[in-house]
Amino acid sequence: MDDLVRRVSPMMVLPDIRPVLKQYLALGFEPVDLDDPDCVGLRAGNTYLILTSVRLMQRYFQPGTVRPLVGSTVPYIYVTSLAEAVRRLDASAMVVEEVEGEGVREAVVVQHGQFMILAEKTD
């Protein structure tokens, strides 16, 4: 069994997370990560959802990297090794941008018009 991928959570990239957060809370989701008002983790049973703002994304990534993600839901894939995950990508995949900050190394990847974010915890 390969243990490169630890888990995946859908991540919504939004201009303002507040109205969407309000709706998910009304549906019964439980907030699990409230350290940053621009990024909130939500849980429903054994499933998770991440709401993140454009403002937060642009703290780490270039505006041109963030722009195509706005208004979409992107798989946020936690991996044990970002370098190994990138190495295993198909030749048709492209790493748009790779950054490191606040205990995580991340890469925005696009393949056939579909985006994903690979993330490795560094602390």
N, C-alpha and C positions, 0 to 999 in steps of 0.2 A: 504494500500500500504506500503510495506516494504521499508525503505530508507537506508538500510545498504550499498548497492553499489551505489556510486555516479556516476561513469563512468568507462569505460574501454578504454584503448588505446593500440594498438599493439606496442610492443617494440622490435626492432631488436638489438641483441647483436653482435657486430662486432669487429674484430681485429683493424680495422681502419675505422672510419666513413666517412672520407673525400670523397672517390670516390662515395660512396652511396649517401651522402649528395648532391654532385654535380649533380648526376642523378635526384634526386627528385626535386631539385631546377629547373633544366632544364624542368621538367614536369609541373612546375608551382606551386609547393608547396611553402608556405610562412613560413619562420622560425619565431617561436614565442618565443623561449627560447634559448638565446645564451650566458647565463652566464658562461657556462663551455664548452670548446672546445671538451670535450669527451662526451657530451650529448647535443643533439639538438632536440627540439620539432618542429614538422612541422605541418602545417594546410593546408587542402584543403577543402574549403567550411566549413561544420560542422563536418568534421572528422579530426582526429589527428593521428600522427605517431611519435614515439620516436626512435631516433637513439642513441645508447649508446655504448661506447667502453668497451672492456675487461678491460682496465686499470682502468676506472671509477668503474666498477663492483667490481674489486678486491680491491678498496679502502675500501669497506664496507663488502664484502663477502669473504669467504675463496676461494682459487683457485679451490678446489674440488667442491664447490657449483657452481662456474661460468662455469667451463669447459663444462658441458653438454648443457649450454645455448648458447655457441658460434656458430654463424652461423644460429641461429634460431630466429623466431619471437614468442615472449611470450606475453600473455595477461598481461598487467599491470593494475591491478584493484584497483581503489581508493575506500576505504571503510571509513565509519564513525567511525568504531571501529575494530581495528585489532584483539583484543581479542575475540570479538563476531564473527567475520568472521572465525577465526580459530576454535572456538567452534562449528560452524555450518558445518565444513568440514565433509565429509563422512569418515567413519572409514578406508577406503582404502587409504585416502590421508595422506601424510606425510609432516610435516614441516621440510624442509631440514636445513634451517638456518633462524634465526630471528635477525635483527639488528636495531639499532636506530642511527640516525645522521642527522645533517643539516635539522631539521624541519620535519623529516619523520621517521616513524617506518615501516619497511618492513619485509615481510616473503616470502622466496622462498618455494613454495609448489609443490610437484609432486604427481600425481595420474595416475596410469595406463600408466606411461611413458610420460605423458604430464605435462609440467611445467606451473606455473602461478606465478606472484608476486602480493601479497596483500600489499597495502600501505595505511597508515593512516597518515595524516598531524598532526603534534604535536604542531605547532605554529599558 
